[in-house]
Amino acid sequence: MAGRLAGRIALVTGASSGLGRRFAVVMAREGAAIVAAARRKDRLDDLVKEIAEAGGRAIAVECDVTREDSVIDAFNVAEREFGLVDTVVNNAGMTHSDNAVTQSVDEFRRIMDLNVTSVWMVAREAARRLIKAGPEVSSRGRIVNIASMAARHVIPNVAAYCASKAACAHLTRSLAREWARYGVNVNALSPGYVATELTEDWLNSEGGAKTLQKTPRRRIMDAESLDEAILFLCSDDSKFVTGTDLLVDDGQSM
Ligand SMILES: NC(=O)c1ccc[n+]([C@@H]2O[C@H](COP(=O)([O-])OP(=O)(O)OC[C@H]3O[C@@H](n4cnc5c(N)ncnc54)[C@H](OP(=O)(O)O)[C@@H]3O)[C@@H](O)[C@H]2O)c1
């Protein structure tokens, strides 16, 4: 399939809903072979069907990104089916409803585990394989970590989430520095509020509606609003871009 991502093999985590699902669809449309990873396999199967009907290529891989064996398996399956993964969208993530006073230690750790440790683990697995394959291959490497405007702007009452996303953004810069000499680009994409399952309850609450009314444009973004950003960061167009955190928030954090 022709397109801006033609020839790329892209693993998208958290592809079973929300932003990850949208990233997979739009990247497949631009020619990437998609390895759609998440825990809910039935949803991934629907996505694969949709991509195939549109003429694209995708496989569904049941994967819990908090488990190292599951991450390694996902890369092995991808390699068997399509070849070496050269593009990763580290999108799986979660937020929470408890504030810092009511939150348990276990819940705090769960957030950090998924939003930080797993991002590192998936990026590490991709980079290990790319570096081993040699410079010609590794120089095509693109790793995009989905952070948030919460990485640089405090969203009230979700301290663990904000801390995890700030860690994700700085992890991105650190990995970008470490792997720069291999040509592997590592960038973050930081969305503002987008309507997905993650934000649904909050947006329907009084507090959510009030917060949105305080944003400059008084509106939420839709998943399509990130299409150009993800394609740029995953494509050859961003050859000279690494270690950046691209904020696409419709001005919500101003
Ligand atoms: N929506 C927003 O306003 C917004 C704004 C800024 C940043 N973000 C970030 O964007 C990313 C996607 O969020 P979203 O809004 O699309 O949320 P979502 O609809 O809740 O999607 C989260 C995805 O993560 C996957 N996931 C959760 N735990 C997992 C695990 N252990 N292993 C594998 N996959 C797992 C889920 O799939 P399964 O349950 O099937 O595993 C799901 O597909 C997150 O990192 C989020 O922090 C979102």
The ligand as an SDF file (V2000), in Angstrom:
LIG
                    3D

 48 52  0  0  0  0  0  0  0  0999 V2000
   -8.1690   10.9950   25.9970 N   0  0  0  0  0  0  0  0  0  0  0  0
   -7.4660   12.0350   26.3890 C   0  0  0  0  0  0  0  0  0  0  0  0
   -8.0090   13.1410   26.6350 O   0  0  0  0  0  0  0  0  0  0  0  0
   -5.9820   11.9360   26.5290 C   0  0  0  0  0  0  0  0  0  0  0  0
   -5.2560   13.1180   26.6860 C   0  0  0  0  0  0  0  0  0  0  0  0
   -3.8840   13.0490   26.8270 C   0  0  0  0  0  0  0  0  0  0  0  0
   -3.2400   11.8390   26.7970 C   0  0  0  0  0  0  0  0  0  0  0  0
   -3.9600   10.7040   26.6510 N   0  0  0  0  0  0  0  0  0  0  0  0
   -3.2260    9.4320   26.6370 C   0  0  0  0  0  0  0  0  0  0  0  0
   -3.5330    8.7430   25.4440 O   0  0  0  0  0  0  0  0  0  0  0  0
   -3.4140    7.3340   25.6630 C   0  0  0  0  0  0  0  0  0  0  0  0
   -4.6790    6.6480   25.1750 C   0  0  0  0  0  0  0  0  0  0  0  0
   -5.7660    7.1100   25.9440 O   0  0  0  0  0  0  0  0  0  0  0  0
   -7.2970    6.9810   25.4900 P   0  0  0  0  0  0  0  0  0  0  0  0
   -7.9320    8.2630   25.8330 O   0  0  0  0  0  0  0  0  0  0  0  0
   -7.3760    6.4650   24.1230 O   0  0  0  0  0  0  0  0  0  0  0  0
   -7.7880    5.9020   26.5710 O   0  0  0  0  0  0  0  0  0  0  0  0
   -8.6370    4.5580   26.4440 P   0  0  0  0  0  0  0  0  0  0  0  0
   -9.6910    4.6770   25.4160 O   0  0  0  0  0  0  0  0  0  0  0  0
   -9.0150    4.2280   27.8500 O   0  0  0  0  0  0  0  0  0  0  0  0
   -7.5400    3.5250   25.9210 O   0  0  0  0  0  0  0  0  0  0  0  0
   -6.5340    3.0200   26.7330 C   0  0  0  0  0  0  0  0  0  0  0  0
   -5.9410    1.8160   26.0280 C   0  0  0  0  0  0  0  0  0  0  0  0
   -4.8880    1.2880   26.8300 O   0  0  0  0  0  0  0  0  0  0  0  0
   -4.9940   -0.1230   26.8080 C   0  0  0  0  0  0  0  0  0  0  0  0
   -4.3810   -0.7190   27.9860 N   0  0  0  0  0  0  0  0  0  0  0  0
   -4.6370   -0.4460   29.2890 C   0  0  0  0  0  0  0  0  0  0  0  0
   -3.9200   -1.2470   30.0750 N   0  0  0  0  0  0  0  0  0  0  0  0
   -3.1970   -2.0570   29.2540 C   0  0  0  0  0  0  0  0  0  0  0  0
   -2.2790   -3.1050   29.4720 C   0  0  0  0  0  0  0  0  0  0  0  0
   -1.9190   -3.4890   30.7080 N   0  0  0  0  0  0  0  0  0  0  0  0
   -1.7390   -3.7220   28.4030 N   0  0  0  0  0  0  0  0  0  0  0  0
   -2.0760   -3.3480   27.1440 C   0  0  0  0  0  0  0  0  0  0  0  0
   -2.9310   -2.3460   26.8690 N   0  0  0  0  0  0  0  0  0  0  0  0
   -3.4960   -1.7210   27.9250 C   0  0  0  0  0  0  0  0  0  0  0  0
   -6.4790   -0.4020   26.7450 C   0  0  0  0  0  0  0  0  0  0  0  0
   -6.7240   -1.6690   26.1300 O   0  0  0  0  0  0  0  0  0  0  0  0
   -7.1760   -3.0030   26.8830 P   0  0  0  0  0  0  0  0  0  0  0  0
   -8.0270   -2.6070   28.0430 O   0  0  0  0  0  0  0  0  0  0  0  0
   -7.8970   -3.7570   25.8280 O   0  0  0  0  0  0  0  0  0  0  0  0
   -5.8870   -3.6650   27.2840 O   0  0  0  0  0  0  0  0  0  0  0  0
   -6.9550    0.7120   25.8240 C   0  0  0  0  0  0  0  0  0  0  0  0
   -6.8910    0.2990   24.4820 O   0  0  0  0  0  0  0  0  0  0  0  0
   -3.1330    7.1510   27.1510 C   0  0  0  0  0  0  0  0  0  0  0  0
   -1.7450    6.9890   27.3580 O   0  0  0  0  0  0  0  0  0  0  0  0
   -3.5970    8.4640   27.7470 C   0  0  0  0  0  0  0  0  0  0  0  0
   -2.9680    8.7830   28.9630 O   0  0  0  0  0  0  0  0  0  0  0  0
   -5.3220   10.7040   26.5020 C   0  0  0  0  0  0  0  0  0  0  0  0
  1  2  1  0
  2  3  2  0
  2  4  1  0
  4  5  1  0
  4 48  2  0
  5  6  2  0
  6  7  1  0
  7  8  2  0
  8  9  1  0
  8 48  1  0
  9 10  1  0
  9 46  1  0
 10 11  1  0
 11 12  1  0
 11 44  1  0
 12 13  1  0
 13 14  1  0
 14 15  2  0
 14 16  1  0
 14 17  1  0
 17 18  1  0
 18 19  2  0
 18 20  1  0
 18 21  1  0
 21 22  1  0
 22 23  1  0
 23 24  1  0
 23 42  1  0
 24 25  1  0
 25 26  1  0
 25 36  1  0
 26 27  1  0
 26 35  1  0
 27 28  2  0
 28 29  1  0
 29 30  1  0
 29 35  2  0
 30 31  1  0
 30 32  2  0
 32 33  1  0
 33 34  2  0
 34 35  1  0
 36 37  1  0
 36 42  1  0
 37 38  1  0
 38 39  2  0
 38 40  1  0
 38 41  1  0
 42 43  1  0
 44 45  1  0
 44 46  1  0
 46 47  1  0
M  CHG  2   8   1  16  -1
M  END
$$$$
